[in-house]
């Protein structure tokens, strides 16, 4: 995975119906104000993209991406119904981790994994982080459905890197995800479930 990307992340978004292009501009202006308050200087922010629209079934849209220096922070999408062009919406989004990365200018893996950044391959660290979130919300490994995703995520964990167990990494990820909501399962149960699925 490239720097700036994760399998699971905290989504920061604003999705709403709008009545005019002026409202779309106001949403973008409001977002630039928020970024400024977070410490992103306006002279380092840019918005780019193509004004030609794309189409998916009954929806058309224009996507613009906003950047700080050389890092893309997210995008803002103007959407409208192909048969009723006056039915418009705006979808603005970014990731909390990506915003922190651009703001602090830290190395990506160090920012996301902290003291564990060099403990295992990035794909393994990402998988444990994501499996912690899934299992923490009760999505247990299964052959199909959402449980199939949990099984697939755990299947990408490097067995050699996890030979001594995943408890410390799970506890760290659990602490992070707990900042944003209550997880159903305690972290030791999540670590046990991951190790059991891996056959450790």
N, C-alpha and C positions, 0 to 999 in steps of 0.2 A: 504494500500500500504506500502511496506517495505521502510525503509530509502534508499535513493539513486534513487528512482523511481518516475516518474511523468507521468501524462497523456500527457502533452505537455511540450516540452523542446527545447532548442536551440541545434540543431545537429551540431557537428563539424566533418567533414568527408573529406576523400580523396578517390576518386574512379577513377581508371585509368587502361587502358590496359597496360600490361607489356609483354616483350618478353622473359624473363628468370627468374629463381629463384633468380639470383643475384639482379635483379631489385626489387623483393619482399623484399629481405633482406635490400636493400638500403632504401626502403620506411619505413620499420620498424626502421632502424637506424636513419633516418631523424626525425621520430616521437619521438624517445627517446631523440634526441637532443632538440626538441621543449619542451618536458616535462622538461628537465633539465633547459632550459632557463626560464621556468615558476616557477622554484623553487623546483621541485621534484628531490631529490638527487638520483643519479643512484643506490646507494647501497640499496635503499628502493623500487626500481622498479623490477618487475618480470614479465615474460611472461610464461604462461602455457596453456596447452590444450593437445589434443590427435592428433597424426599424422595420425590416420586412417581417411579416407575421408567419407563425407556424400554425398548423392545424392538427387537432386530434379529435376525430369524430365531430361532435357538434360544437366544439370549442376552438376558438382562435386566440392567439396571444402574442405578446412581444415580451421578450426576456432581456433585461438589462442586468449586468453584474457590477457590483461596487467593490472597489479595491482600496487598500491602504498601502501605499508604496508599491511593493511588488507582490503583495499577497491578496488574493481574492477573498473577501469576507462573506459574500453571499449574493443573493439576487433579489430583484423585484420584478414581478410578472404582472402585466396588465392582461386580463382575460375578458372575453366577451362571447356571447352566444352567437353562432354563425347566422341564425335566422332572426335574432332580435339583438342587433348590435348595441341597443341602449341598455341591455342587461350586462353590466360590467362588474368586475371585481378586481381587487388587488391582492397579491400574495407576495409578501415580503418575508425573506427568511435568511437565517444565518445559524451558526452553531456556537454555543457558549465557549467551547474549547478553542474554536478557530479565532474567536474574538480575543480570547486571552492570549493566544499565540501571537497574534498581530500586535497586541498592545504591549506585551512584555518583551517581544523579540527573542524569547528563549528558544533553545533547540526543541523541536517538536516532541521527540521521544522523552526528553527530560521533563518537559512540561506535563505530558500526559501520564507517564509512568513513574516519575519521581525517582526514588532510590532503586527502583526495580528496572530502570531503563536498560541496563546492560545485562540483566539477569537471565534473559531468554530472548529468542528471536521476536521481533516486533509482531509477527502474525500470532504467535503464541500469547503474548501479553494482551493483544487486542481480543483474542478469542476468550481468554479467561475473564477479561473485563466485561465482555458482552454476555458470556454464560452466567456471570454473577447477576447481571440485570435480569436476564430471562428467568433463571431459577428463583431469584428473589421475588419475582412476581408470580410464581407458581407454575411456570411453563416448563414442565419436566420432559426429559427425553422420551420420544415416542417414534413410531415408524412413520406416522403421517401428521399432517396439519402443523400447528405451531410447534408442537413437540418435536417434529421432524427438523425444524430449524435449529432448535436447541441441540439436538443430536449432531446435526451437521457442523454447528459452531464448535462443539466440544471435539469433534473428529479432526479439527484442524490444529489442535494443540499438539506440539512436539512432545512425544512421550519421553524422549531422553531429557529434555529440559525440565519436565515435570516429575522426574524420577523420585525426588525427595518430597513430593506433594505440592499442592497448590494453595495451602492454607494462608500463607502470608500474603500472597497476591490477591486472593479472594477477600481477605479482611480489608486490604487497602482499597480495592474497588468497591466493596460494600460500604465503606465509609463515605466514598465519593457519591455513590448513587443515593445514599440515605439523606444527603443534603437536599434532594429534590423530591423525596416522597418516602413513604414507609414501605419497606420490603417485608413480605409475608414470612419468609424463612430466615432464621438466624444464619450468620455467615458460616459457622462450623458445619451446618447441615448442607449448605451449598457446596462447600469444599468436598464434603463426603460424596455428594451426588456426582460431582465432576470426576473425582477419582474413581468412583464405582463405574461410571460410564466408560472411562478410559481403561478399566481393568487393572488399575494400580493396586 
